[in-house]
Amino acid sequence: MHASGSRSTSLGIALVSALAFGGSGVAAKPLIEAGLDPLHVVWLRGAGAALVLLPLAWFHRDLPRRKPMLLLGFGLFAVAGVQAFYFASISRIPVGVALLVEYLGPALVLGWIRFVQRRPVTPAAAVGVVLAVTGLACVVEVWAGLSFDALGLLLALGAACCQACYFVLSDHGSDGAEPANPLGVIAYGLIVGALVLTVIARPWGMDFSLLAGNADLGGTEVAAWLLLCWVVLISTVFAYVTGVLAVRLLSPQVAGVVACLEAVVATVLAWVLLREHLSLPQILGGSLVLVGAFIAQSRAPKNPSPVPVASGTPQPEAPAAGSAPGGDLPVAGNRG
């Protein structure tokens, strides 16, 4: 496939992932308002997705032997860690503040690449992150409820670190002589995450009968089980699959910036479905996120560099021995 067409396809996958992730809040909020505890909704999301992907886990049953630390890290940080830290943080600081701090993840990925891996990053990637984070501040209207709580901010920063791990680990599985199949990584990651969330959420105290009733979605009564199916199948299984593919096809920092669109998607869907109206600053902030994502993915070095460059387009590499289209994705230039 032509390079520009391949990049467009990769960007499209990242956008679809952001759309899928962004829809989780709109579907989950009616369930919470119907009486389910937020942590129980998180557990249902993780456990349901793990159950759906059990056949994939069996098909890739060699993965725990080959990549045990990758699977453990993905489950602990990319699945359980992000959600646990986020829900703990919003119990102490405003949701908007917690969301903004969490989405510092792409900036942390950039720092990891530059200072830990000691590889150069393009100015476009850095500018894209700055614009996207600034836009997020407007989308969540951080000034409307800012309150300083040291522990709450540290918890939100923990969610940001776990989000950065999601992007780094998603790409890390594609390196080495035996790259890990992304679908297998997601399946085992969700299983590990569900087990961890079981300890945190303690679902045995949940009122499961609520799932047999209805929930209010912007004035429309919708079956609770239907909303749960959306959260599990679309906003978790489909979102994680497309998200990991996007990371491997693009790069960690670029996919991270594009993932910031999740907040924009969530806000727009809340406007349309839950009648939570957007303000002018939110609209302007969403535009900044779009501009930041576009800049990050569109400005790549014109000539291949002997050192992999963190930019919007993966640098060409010689294919790994035995690699072929179809099975595992090709080895990416960088990045859980």
C-alpha positions in Angstrom: 0.0 0.0 0.0 1.2 3.5 -0.8 2.8 5.2 2.3 0.2 8.0 2.4 -2.7 5.6 2.1 -1.2 3.4 4.8 -0.8 6.4 7.1 -4.4 7.4 6.4 -5.6 4.0 7.2 -3.6 3.9 10.5 -4.9 7.3 11.5 -8.5 6.1 10.7 -8.0 3.1 13.0 -6.8 5.4 15.8 -9.8 7.7 15.3 -12.2 4.7 15.4 -10.6 3.6 18.6 -11.0 7.1 20.1 -14.7 7.1 19.1 -15.2 3.6 20.7 -13.5 4.6 23.9 -15.2 7.9 24.0 -18.7 6.3 23.9 -18.1 4.4 27.2 -19.0 7.2 29.5 -22.3 8.0 27.7 -23.4 4.3 28.0 -22.0 3.9 31.5 -23.5 7.0 33.1 -27.1 5.9 32.8 -26.1 2.6 34.5 -24.5 4.5 37.4 -27.6 6.8 37.7 -29.8 3.7 37.7 -28.1 2.6 40.9 -24.9 0.7 40.0 -21.7 1.7 41.8 -19.1 3.2 39.4 -16.5 0.5 40.4 -19.0 -2.2 39.7 -19.6 -0.8 36.2 -15.8 -0.8 35.7 -15.7 -4.5 36.9 -18.6 -5.5 34.6 -16.8 -3.8 31.7 -13.5 -5.6 32.3 -14.9 -9.0 33.3 -17.4 -9.0 30.3 -14.7 -8.1 27.9 -12.4 -10.8 29.3 -15.2 -13.4 29.0 -15.8 -12.4 25.3 -12.1 -12.8 24.5 -11.5 -16.1 26.3 -11.5 -18.0 22.9 -8.7 -15.7 21.7 -6.8 -16.4 24.9 -7.1 -20.1 24.3 -6.0 -19.7 20.7 -2.9 -17.8 21.8 -2.2 -19.9 24.9 1.5 -19.9 24.2 1.7 -16.2 25.0 1.9 -16.5 28.8 5.0 -18.7 28.3 6.6 -16.4 25.7 5.6 -12.9 27.0 4.6 -13.3 30.7 5.8 -9.8 31.8 4.2 -8.1 28.8 0.8 -9.6 29.6 1.1 -8.9 33.3 2.1 -5.3 32.7 -0.7 -4.8 30.2 -3.3 -6.2 32.6 -2.0 -4.3 35.6 -1.3 -0.9 34.1 -3.2 -0.6 30.7 -6.4 -2.1 32.0 -6.8 -2.2 35.7 -4.4 0.7 36.7 -5.9 3.4 34.5 -9.4 2.8 35.7 -8.6 2.2 39.3 -6.5 5.3 39.6 -9.0 7.4 37.7 -11.9 6.4 39.8 -9.9 6.9 43.0 -8.9 10.4 41.9 -12.4 11.6 41.1 -13.4 10.9 44.6 -11.1 13.7 45.7 -10.8 16.1 42.8 -13.2 17.3 40.1 -13.8 14.9 37.2 -12.5 17.5 34.7 -9.2 18.0 36.5 -8.7 14.2 36.8 -9.4 13.8 33.1 -7.0 16.5 32.1 -4.2 15.1 34.3 -4.9 11.5 33.0 -4.5 12.8 29.4 -1.0 14.0 30.2 -0.2 10.4 29.2 0.9 11.3 25.6 3.3 13.9 27.0 4.7 11.3 29.4 5.2 8.9 26.4 7.1 11.7 24.6 9.3 12.1 27.7 9.9 8.4 27.9 11.0 8.3 24.3 13.3 11.3 24.6 14.9 10.9 28.1 14.6 7.1 28.8 15.1 5.6 25.3 17.3 8.6 24.4 15.8 9.0 20.9 15.0 12.3 19.2 11.4 13.4 18.8 10.2 15.8 16.1 9.0 19.3 17.0 5.7 18.4 15.4 5.0 15.6 17.9 5.8 18.0 20.9 3.7 20.8 19.5 0.8 18.3 18.9 0.9 17.1 22.5 0.9 20.7 23.8 -2.0 21.8 21.7 -4.0 18.6 22.5 -3.5 19.0 26.3 -4.4 22.7 26.0 -7.5 21.8 24.1 -8.4 19.1 26.7 -8.2 21.8 29.4 -10.9 23.7 27.5 -13.0 20.6 26.8 -13.3 19.7 30.4 -13.4 23.4 31.5 -10.8 22.8 34.1 -11.2 26.3 35.5 -14.8 25.6 36.5 -14.0 23.4 39.5 -10.3 23.4 40.2 -9.4 22.5 43.7 -6.0 21.4 45.0 -5.8 18.1 46.7 -2.3 16.6 46.7 -3.4 13.0 47.0 -6.1 13.4 44.4 -3.7 14.9 41.9 -1.2 12.1 42.6 -3.8 9.5 41.9 -4.7 11.2 38.7 -1.0 11.3 37.8 -1.0 7.6 38.5 -3.8 7.2 35.9 -1.7 9.2 33.4 1.4 7.0 34.0 -0.8 3.9 33.5 -2.2 5.4 30.3 1.4 6.0 29.1 2.2 2.4 29.9 -0.8 1.4 27.7 0.8 3.1 24.6 4.3 1.9 25.4 3.4 -1.7 26.1 1.0 -1.9 23.1 4.0 -1.1 20.8 6.5 -3.1 22.9 4.7 -6.4 22.0 5.6 -5.9 18.3 9.4 -6.0 18.8 11.8 -9.0 19.1 12.2 -12.1 17.0 8.8 -13.4 18.1 6.3 -10.4 18.2 3.3 -10.9 20.4 0.0 -11.1 18.5 -1.9 -7.9 19.5 -5.2 -9.8 19.9 -3.6 -12.3 22.3 -2.1 -9.4 24.3 -5.4 -7.7 24.6 -7.2 -10.9 25.6 -4.8 -11.8 28.4 -4.4 -8.2 29.5 -8.2 -8.0 30.0 -8.2 -11.2 31.9 -5.5 -10.0 34.2 -7.2 -6.7 34.6 -10.5 -8.3 35.4 -8.9 -10.4 38.1 -7.3 -7.3 39.7 -10.5 -5.3 39.4 -12.4 -8.1 41.1 -10.3 -7.5 44.3 -10.8 -3.8 44.1 -14.5 -3.6 43.2 -15.8 -6.6 45.2 -18.6 -7.4 42.8 -20.3 -9.9 45.2 -22.0 -7.0 46.8 -23.5 -5.7 43.6 -27.3 -5.7 42.9 -27.3 -7.6 39.7 -31.1 -7.2 39.4 -30.5 -3.6 38.2 -29.3 -5.0 34.9 -32.7 -6.5 34.2 -34.4 -3.1 34.4 -34.1 0.1 32.3 -31.9 3.2 32.4 -32.5 6.7 31.3 -30.5 7.7 28.2 -31.2 11.4 27.6 -34.9 11.0 28.3 -35.3 7.6 26.5 -35.7 4.4 28.5 -33.1 1.8 27.4 -32.6 -1.7 28.6 -29.7 -1.7 31.1 -28.2 -4.9 29.6 -28.1 -3.3 26.2 -26.1 -0.4 27.5 -23.8 -2.9 29.2 -23.3 -4.7 26.0 -22.3 -1.5 24.3 -19.8 -0.8 27.1 -18.3 -4.3 26.9 -18.3 -5.0 23.2 -17.8 -1.6 21.6 -16.1 0.6 24.2 -13.8 -2.2 25.5 -13.2 -5.1 23.2 -13.5 -3.2 19.9 -11.8 -0.1 21.4 -8.8 -2.0 22.8 -8.3 -4.0 19.6 -8.3 -1.0 17.3 -6.3 1.0 19.8 -3.4 -1.5 20.0 -3.4 -1.8 16.2 -3.2 2.0 15.9 -0.3 2.2 18.2 1.7 -0.4 16.3 0.8 1.1 12.9 1.6 4.7 14.0 3.8 5.3 17.0 3.2 5.6 20.7 3.3 9.4 21.0 1.2 10.0 17.8 -1.5 7.4 18.7 -1.5 9.0 22.2 -2.2 12.5 20.8 -5.0 11.1 18.6 -6.4 9.3 21.6 -7.0 12.7 23.2 -9.9 12.9 20.8 -11.7 10.5 23.2 -12.5 13.4 25.5 -13.9 15.4 22.5 -15.9 12.4 21.4 -17.2 11.8 25.0 -18.3 15.5 25.2 -20.0 15.5 21.8 -21.9 12.3 22.5 -22.9 13.6 25.9 -24.2 16.7 24.1 -26.2 14.7 21.6 -27.4 11.7 23.7 -27.5 13.0 27.3 -28.3 16.7 26.4 -25.3 18.0 28.2 -24.7 21.1 26.1 -21.3 22.3 24.9 -20.0 25.7 25.7 -18.0 27.9 23.4 -14.7 27.1 25.2 -15.4 23.4 24.9 -16.0 23.7 21.1 -12.8 25.7 20.8 -10.9 23.2 22.9 -12.1 20.3 20.8 -10.8 22.1 17.7 -7.4 22.4 19.4 -7.3 18.7 20.1 -8.1 18.0 16.4 -5.4 20.4 15.3 -2.8 18.9 17.7 -3.6 15.4 16.5 -3.3 16.4 12.9 0.0 18.2 13.4 1.5 15.3 15.3 0.6 12.7 12.6 1.3 14.7 9.5 4.8 16.1 10.0 7.3 13.3 9.4 11.0 13.5 8.6 11.5 13.6 4.8 14.4 11.2 4.8 14.9 8.0 6.8 17.1 8.4 9.8 19.6 5.9 11.0 18.1 6.4 14.5 14.3 5.8 14.8 12.6 9.1 15.1 9.5 9.6 17.2 7.2 11.2 14.6 3.9 10.9 13.0 4.9 8.2 10.5 6.8 4.9 11.3 10.3 4.8 9.8 10.9 2.1 7.2 12.7 -1.0 8.5 13.9 -4.2 7.1 11.3 -6.9 7.7 12.0 -9.4 10.5 12.9 -12.9 9.5 9.8 -14.9 8.8 7.4 -11.9 9.0 4.6 -11.8 6.6 1.4 -9.9 6.1 -1.5 -11.3 8.0 -0.5 -12.9 11.3 1.5 -10.7 13.6 1.9 -7.0 12.7 5.2 -5.9 11.3 7.8 -4.7 13.8 7.2 -1.0 14.7 10.0 1.5 15.1 9.4 2.2 18.8 6.9 1.7 21.6 2.0 0.0 27.6 
